[in-house]
Amino acid sequence: MAIQVVVIGLGRFGSSVVETLAQKGCEILALDVNEENVKAITEHATHAVQCDATDMRTLTELGVQNMDIAIVSIGEDIEASVMIVMALKELGVKEIIAKAVTPLHTKILEKLGATQVVYPERDSAIRVATHIVAPNIIDSLFLSPEYCVSEIPAPRSFVGKMLKDTNIRTMHKVNIIAIKRQTTEIQKGKSVIKESVNVAPAGDDIVMDGDILVFLGREDDIEKLSRL
């Protein structure tokens, strides 16, 4: 059975969420007070409705209480964002993911019981700043203000070595949790590039040229490692 998701707020962030969820096969109820936003997302959402999502009666009539997940992507109108999260909690929605635009907004949503609070502007700023000081880091996912998971091209000094011989944990205080590798196969006379992911690699696994290593550790330690 498909996951049922209600997305409230169809600006750039919300509409991107709807499009991505649709590609993943989710059933989506998309809500926005702006008629143009609703029309623009109709082809991607299972149902798209123009309404005031701060109204509890409206949410109930639309069956929001039966959804698996609610995503509140309203950011700029903090009052509306707060009211909607409160309404969703009262309706008994178990998982609520809400967008925040300021640190205070984040704290309020967390105290109201949002399961997860995302802060796109801050996260984008962190990625830009990280890329400037550590351009070899392809992407990072922050697990806390200090710890993150980052993808880095295999350092030249690692290539050809078994993981256990890199002394990664002792020397750099980080862990390699996966190895991403591209290989070329011939299919029907054509070259096809395929990507494989070795999750929880063993100490005897060998690092090859072109590998992308996925590290878990403190941000500072990973940045230092990326400069090797």
N, C-alpha and C positions, 0 to 999 in steps of 0.2 A: 504494500500500500504506500502511495506517495506521501511524502511529508507535507503537511498543510501549514502554510506560513502566511501570516498577515503582515504586510509591509505598509506602514503608516508614514506618509511623507514621500513624495515622488519627485524631489529635486534631483540634482546630478547624482548624489550618493544613493538615494533610494531607488531611482530608476536603474542604476547600474546593478544594485542588489537584485532587483526583480529580474532583469535580463539574465544574470548569472544563475539564479535559482531556477529559472525556466529551462535553461540549458541542462541543468542537473535533474530535470524531471519532477520538480516540486509543483504542488498545487498552490497557487498564489492568489490571495485576496489583496488587491492594491487599493489603498485609500488616500485621498488627498482632497483638500478643500478647493484646490484650483482645477477648474474644468480642463484647461489646456494640458496640464500635467497628466490628468487621467486619460485623455484622448491619446496622448503620445505613447502611453505604455500599454494600451489595450491589447495589442497583438501579442504581447509577451505574458500578460497576466491571465489567469484562469477567469477571474472576475475583477473588474476595475470600477470603483464607485467614487463619485464625487460626494463628499459628506464632511461634516464637522466631527472629527474623531475624538474631540474632547467630551462629546455627549454620550453618556453611559447608555442611554436607551438606544441610540443609533448603533453602537457597538454590539449590543445584545441582539438587536434585530438582524444584524448581519452575521451573527453566529461566531463572533470573534472568540467567545469563551470556549469554543470547540477546537480552536487551532492548536497545533503542536508548539508553534513558536511565533512570537510577535517581535517584529523589528520596528523600532521607533526611530525613524531617520530624520525627524524634525530637529534641527539644531538651533537655528537663529531665534525662533520663538520659544524661549526657554520656558515660559509659563505654560504654553500648550504642551510642550514635551513632558513637563512634570505632571500635568493633569492627566495626560494619556497614560503614563506609566502607573499612576495611582489607580486609574480606572481598570487597567489591565490586571493589576494585582487584585483588585476587588472582584473582578470577574473570575479569578482563579487560573489565569494563564500561567502555566508552570515555568516557561522559559521566555524571558523578556530581554532582548538585546537592544540597547538604546545608544544613540549617538549623542555625544557631548561636544560643546564648543569651548568650554572654559574649565579650568580645574575645579572651580566651585560647582559648576553644573555637574561635573563628574561625581563629586562627593554627594550632592543632593540625590542624584539618580541611584547611587549605590545604597544610600540610607533608605530610599523608598522601596528597595528590594529588587532592582534590576539585576538579572542574572549576570549580565556582562555589559560593560560600558566601553564603547569604542570612541576614540578621539582622533579622527582622520587627519585633521590639520596638524596636530602635534606629531602623529606618527610619520606623516609626510615630511615634516620639518626635520625629524630625527634621521630619516633615510637620506635626505639631501645633505645634511651636515656630516653624516657618517661617510657618505660617498666622497666628500671633499677631503676629509682627513685620512680615509682608508679606501682609496678607489678600487682596490682589488676585491672588496666585499661586494658580492653580487646582490645579496638580499639578506635581511635580518628580521627575525620575529622576536620581539621582546617578551620574556616571560615575567619580568619584574624590572624595576628601574636599573638594576645592575646586571641581570643575567639575560642572555639571549641565545637564539639558535641562528647561526649565520652560515651562508654558503660562500666558499672561497675556492678559487682554482688551486689545485694541488701545488704547493711550493716546489720549486725545482729541486731543492735539497731532499724532498720526500720521494721523488719519482724513482721507481725501481726498488724501493725498500718495502719490507714488510712493515705493517703498522706498528708492531711491537718494537721494531728497531728505530722508529722515529722518536721514541721517548717523549711522546706528545704530552702525556699527563705530567710527567716529572719536570720537563723543561719549560712547558708553556701553560700548565695548569688548566688545560681544556681537554674535552673528550671528543673523539670523532664518533658520531652516532650514525652516519650513513655515507656511502660513496655513490655518487651519480656518474654514470659512464655512458658515453655514446659509442655505438658500434655501427658499422656499415654492412648491410646485407644486400645481396643481389636477389631481387624478386622479379620474375618475368622479364629478365634482361635489363632491369633498371636498378640503380643504387638507391637503397632506402636506409635512411638514418634512424636508428632506434635508440631509445634511452632506457637504461636499466638502473634500478636503485637497489643497492646492497644495504639493507637496514641492519644495524647492529653488527658491523663487520668484525671478523675474527682477527686476532693478532697476526695470523699467518697470511692474511690477505695482502696482496701487493698493490701499492699505489702506482698507477700508470699515468703517462703523459696525457694531459687533456681531462683527467678526472676532476670532478667538482667534489670537494670534501665538505660535509656538513658538520659544523662544530657546535658544541654546547659548552658554554662557560661564561665568565664575566666579560662584559663588553670591552673593557680595557685590555684584557689578555688576548682576546680575539683580534682586536685592532693591531696589537704588536705583532701577532703571528702573521697577519695579512701583509706585513711589510717585508717578510722574508724573501 
